Amino acid sequence: MTGILEIVIRFYSLLLRLYPGSFRNEFAEAMLHDFSDLAVDARKKGRFAFVLFCLHELIDFPINLLRAHLAHGGMPGILHSQPLNSGLRGAVGFGAGFAFTTMAAWSVSNLIYSVFELIIQSLSDRIQIAIQNGSLSLIPFAIYLALTGTIFGLLLALFLGNRTTFYRYVLAGALCWVIPEMVSYILVGSLGEAYYHNANLTPILGYSMCVLIGVFLSATYAIAESGQKYSFRYLAAGIIVYPPGIYLFIKLLFYLWHEITPWFLLSLMAFMVASTACVIAVTMPGRHKSYFVVVAGGIGYLLLNRALFYVAYHIPGFSIALDVGIIPDVLIVPMYYMAIYKAIFGALFGLGIGSMFGVRKKTDPQQVIAIA
């Protein structure tokens, strides 16, 4: 046991001194022994696994330290109790995920599109036109979504997960971030100018997309906690089915009606409702109270989105960042406002969803035990 592994273990032994004296006397030796064993196991799995292990412990340590000091001061088990524990973890996890993804999107998207543009310019004019007019133009956006989705999943896992659920949170978080974003992108792109100029289409689709995103994000929590393997398979299949499905469906609607008619709008809404219902159906079948949490997440996301947008739009700085007409290359500072807005939004959403699942764990813990 040499090198970086020994340094990490020695550093952890120093951190243990921050715990109250009575707590150290009873638990410090066992905690150091357990940490050493886990660190050795993680190191054997490779550098990436070891880095993730260290990051998770670094995030978890302040929370455990605060719990110990509160318990020593006469408030035993408050932060560990449900639903407060799940609510706080959800608030921090979703808040950090939304904020860091927003900031990463700013630099990552510019870099990806710049590299893609350079590659396109090196090709012949005929190939450039074919790529720009074809589905290959989605490649940079798909790469951007994959990277930001991975960031979101990792942050959720760091704050919400534990050693048994960490990778489930990474996978569920990434998939549930990518799918609705891809659906929204294709939806708006396929409708074209009609999306922005139709007075009935824009708000209704905006509301339905908010519900769909909220359901997906709530499903992240449900799927990661339950560990149902087939739910992950359905999510993976959703990346293949959802985007082309909405694209082909809109093309069919335009083929039938050629313009946005009431029947066009009604059919599109029926498709969005069916898509949302499919997400709910694969989360926790047969567990109606969990169904309620996922549905409540979709509705809550919409209501929270409208409420915070209304408040933020009347605050200087936020109103500029939320203006759909901003020029990204000019208004750099407002992106920090947007990150703050997203952090507040994610924290409130995560607090609500986490608290509801915390109540679920407390009232019926057997319903959220991972299924092998």
N, C-alpha and C positions, 0 to 999 in steps of 0.2 A: 504494500500500500504506500505508493510514493507519488511525488509530483503533485499535480493539481488536486487529486483526490484527497491526499493528506491535508493540503491547505484548506480545502472546503470543510473537512471534518473538524479541523482545529478552529476554524472561524466559527463554526456552529457551536462548538463547546464554549467559545467566548460569549456568543450571543445568549447562551443559556444563563449566564450570570445576570442578565437583565430581568429574569423572573424573580418574584418574591422569594425571600429566604426559605420560608416554610414549604413553598412549592418545590424549590430546588432540592431540598433535603429529601423529599418524597419521590420526585419523578425525574430529576435531571439525569441520573445515571441510566435509567431505562430509556429515556428519550434519546440520549446520545448513542446508546447501543443500537436502537432501532434505526436511527438516522444513518449510522455507519453501515449497517447491513443494506439498507435501501440504496445508499449512495454507491456501494460496491456493485450491487446488482445493476443499477442504471449505467455505471461505467462499463460493465461487461457488454451491455447492449449497444454501445457505440457512443460517439461524441454527441450526436444530436439528442439521443435519449437522456444523456447526462445533463446537457444544457437545459432541456425541458424540466428535468427533475429539480435542478437548482432554481430555475425561475419559479416553479410552482411553490417550492419551499420558501423562497424569498417573499412571495405574495402572501403565503399562508402565515408566516411567522408573526407579523404585526398583529394579525387578528387573534391568534392564539395567545400572544403576550397580553393583549388588552383583556381578553377573557380571564386570564389568570390574575391580573391585578384587580379586576372588578370582583372576582370571587374572593380574593384576599381582603378586599375592602368591605365585604358584607353584601355583595350583589351576586351570589353564586348562580351560575347557569343562565343569566339573563340573555347574553348574546348567543348562547348555544341553544336556547329554547326556540321552538317553532311557534308561530311563523316568523318571528323576528329575524332569525338567522337566515332563512331562505330569502326573505324580503331584502335584507341588507346586501346579501351576496348578489341577488338579482339586480339591485340598483347599481352596485359598483360594476358588475360584469357587463350589463347592457350599456351603462353610461360610458364606460371606457371603450367598449366595442364600437359604439356609434361615433364617439369623438375621434378615436385614433383612425378609424376607417375613413372618416371624412377628411382628415388631414393627409392620410396616405393617398387617398384618391386624387388629391390635388397634384402631387408630384408624380405618382405612379402613372396616371393616365397620360400626362404630358410626355413622360419618357417613352411609354409604349407607343403612342401615336406618332411621336417623332421618329422612332426607330422604324416603325412600319412604313412611314412616309418615305424615308430614305431607301428602304428596300424596294418600294414600288417605283421610285424614280430611277432606279438602276435597271429596270426592266424595259422592254420595248413598249411603244405606245399602244399597240394592240392588246398586249397583256395587261397594261395599266387600265385600259378602259374595261376589259373583261372583269378584272378584280373589283374595280370601283362600282360596277353595275351588278355584280353578282354577290352571292352569299359570303364570299371570302372577305368582304369588307367588314364582316362581323368578327374576324379573327382578333384584332386588337382589343375590341370590347370584351370578348370572351376571356382573353388573357388578363385584362384588367379586373374582371369580375372574379376570376380564379384567385388572384393575388389578394384582393381586398376581402374576399370570402374567407380565405385561409387566415388572414389577420383577425377577422371577426371571430372565427371559430377558436383560434388560439387564446384570445383574450377571454372569451366566455369560459373556456376550459380552465384557465389560470385562476379565475375568480370564483366560478361556480362549481367546478368539478373537484374530484378527489382522485386518489391513485387508481381507483377502479373505474371511474367514469370519465377520466381526462380525455382519452382518445374518442370516446363517444361524443363528448361535447365539441371537440374539434371537428369531427366529421359532420355531425348534425348541424352545428352552427354554420359551417361553410356551405353545405347544401341548401339550408333554409335561407341563407342570404343570397346565393347565386340565382336560384330558380325564380323567385318573384321579380328580382331586378332584371333578369333576362326577359321574362314575360312582359314586363312594363316597357322595356326598350323595343321589343318587336311589336308590341301592341301599338305604341305611338308611331313607330316607323311605318307600319303597314297601313294605318289609317291616314298618314300623311297630313296635309293641311286641314283635312276635315276634323282632326282631333282638336285643333286650336280654334277653328272658326265656327264650329257647331255649338250653339248655346246650350243644347240639351246633352250632347255627347260628353263634353269635357268634364263638367262637375260630376256627372253620374259615374263615368269611368274612373275618375279620380277617387271617389268615395269607395268604389268596389275594389280598386287596387290597394287602398289603405287597409281594408278589411282582409284582403288576401295576404298582404305582407304581415299584418298582425297575427293572423292564424299561423302562418309559417313560423314566425318568431316564437310564438307560444308553443308550437309543436316541437321546436328545438329543445325546450326545457322538458317537455313530456317524453320525447323519444330518448333523449340522453339519460334521463332518470330511470325510465322503464327498461331500457336496453333491449327492446324487441328487435331482433335481427331483421325480420322481414320488413320492418318500417324503414330501416336504412336502405334495403334493396329497392323499396318503392320510391324513396327519395332519389336514389341514384338513377332509377328509370325515369323519374320526373324531369331530369335535366334533358333527357332525350325526347320525351313525349310532350312536355308542356310548350316549349318555344315553337317547334314546328306545328304543333296542334293549333295554337292561337293564330299563327300565320296562315295556315291552310283554311282555317275556319273563316277568317276575315276575307280571304280571297273568294271563298264560296259565297259569302254574303254579298260581296260586290258583284259577283257573277249573276246572282239572283235579282238584285235590286239596283245595281249601278250607282246608287247614292245612299246617303243616310236617311232612311225612311223610319217611321215608327216601328215597323216589323224588323228592320235591320237592327235597331237599337234594342228591341225586346229580345231578339235572338242572341245578340252579343251579351246582354245581361244574364240570360239563361246559361250561357256558356261560362261566364265568370262565377255564377252561383254554383254550377256543377263543379268547377275547378276548386273552389273553396271547400265544398262538401267532400271532395276526394281527399284533400289534405286532412280534414278533421277525421275522416273515416279510417285512415291508416295510423293514427296516433295511438289510441288506446281503446280498441274495440271491446265492447262489453262493460266499460267502466264509465257510466253515464256522468258521474261527478267530474271526471277528468275531461270528458267531452265538454262539459260546461265551462271549465277553465279555458280551454282552447278557443271556444266560441267567444267567451268573454274577452279574451285577448284580442281577437279580431275587432270586436266592437269598441273595446277600450282604446285600441290603437287609433281608430278613426276619430273618436271623440277627443282624445288627447292631442292628436295632430291638429284638429281644427281649433281647439282652445289655445294651445301654445302658439300656433301661427297667428292667431288674432292678437294675442298679447305682444308677441315679438315684433309684429309688423308696426306697432305703434311706439317702438323704442328706437331711438336714433342708433344707427350702426347696424342693428339687427334688420331694420327695414330695408337697408341697402343690400345686405347679404341675401335677403329672401326675395328680392326683386328678380323676376325671371328674365329681365333684360340686362343683367350685369355682364360686363366684359371681363372674362377671367384673367386676361393678361394685364389688366389695369388695376382691378380691385383685389389686391392680395390680402390686405388687412381684413376686409369683411369675411374672408374664409375662416379667420379665427373666431369671428362672431358666429359663423355657421357651426363651427366645431363646438363652441359653448352651447349653442342652441341644441345641437344633436346630443351633447352630453346630458343636458337637463332633461331632454325628451327621453333618452334611453334610460336614465336613472329612474324617472317616474314610471315608465313602462315596466322596467325590470322590477321595481319595488312592488308594483301591483301584481305582476305575474308570479314573482317569487313568493310573495305573501300568500297568494291563493294556493300555490303548490305546497307551501309550508303548512297551511291549514289542512290540506289533503294528507300530508304525511302524518300530522298529529292525530287526526281523527281516524285514519285508516291506513296505517303504515304498510300493511300487507299489499295494498293496491299499487304501491310504487316500487316494490322490490323488483330488481332487474330479473328479467326472464332469460334463462340460458338458451 
